């Protein structure tokens, strides 16, 4: 039982850090462009406005802000099904985010 708890904590904290890093980058890039981002979801939207992210991708990435909040603040018990779905289906979004940010920075 303890091993399962440790693994769950590790996965949750790892996802939290990944989400936080992406959202911090979004906030910094928006601010560097002179755009206000009162929250993380808005920061993602701002990246679409300044063509860092495609609008379609920004729309797909936007929910990461809420997911990060659940992980960071423990608003709710994180559903194991949600964790599994994120691990199976959403991790590549972080790779895509990094690639789009990198492409923007080298322009």
N, C-alpha and C positions, 0 to 999 in steps of 0.2 A: 504494500500500500504506500509506504514512504517513497519508494522509487517512482511510483506513478505521480505522486505529489511533486516531487523534485523535477521530474520531466515536464509536467504541466507548467510549473513555475518558470522553468527555463524557456519553454516555447513562448509563453505569454510575455515574458520580459524581453526576449529576443525580438518578437514582433513589435512590441511597444517601442523599442529602440529604433528599429527600422522605420517605423511610421514617423516617429519623432524627428529623425534625421531628415526624412523627405519633407516633412512639413516645415522644419526650420529652414531648409534650403528654399522652399517656396516663399516663406515669409521674407527672407533676406533678399531674394531676387526681386520680389514685388517692391520692397522698400527702396532698393537701389534704383528702381525705375520711377520712384516718386509716388507709388500707389499705396494707399492705406489698406491694411488688411486687419480688420478688427478681430478676426478669428481665423482658424486654420483652413476651414472650408473656403472662405473668401480668398485666402492666399492662393489656393489652387486655382480658383476662378481667375484671379489676376494673372496667373501664368499663361492662361489661354488668351487673355486680352493683349498681352505683350508678345505673343507668339513663341513662348518658350515651349508650351505644350499645345498639341492640337486640341480644339474644342471637344472633340469626341473623347479623347483620352482624359482630359481634365474632368469631364463628366463622370467617367468611369473611376477615376482616382479620388474624386471628392469624398466619398464615404469613408476614406481612410481616416479623416479627421474625427468622425464620431467613434470609429473603432479604436483609435488611439485614446480618446477620452475614457472610454469604458475600461480599457486596460490600465491607464494611468491612475484613474480616480476610483476604480472599483465600484462604479455606480451600480453595477449588476454583476451577478455571478456570470462569468464568461461561459457561454454555451460551448460544449466540446464540439458539437456539430459545426458551429461557426468557425472555431479554430481549425478544424480539419478542412473545411471549405477554403479558408484563407490560405492554408498551407498548400493545398492541391491546385487552387485556381487563381490565386491573386499574387503570389510571390513574383511572378514574371512582370507584374505591373511595376514593381520596384526597379527591376532591370530596365524596363521601358522608360521609366521616369529618369533614371540616371542617363540613359542614352540621349533622351530628348534635351535634358539640361546640358549635357556635354556638347551636343550639336549647337545649341544656342550660344554657349560660351566661346566656341571656336569660330563663330561667324565674324 
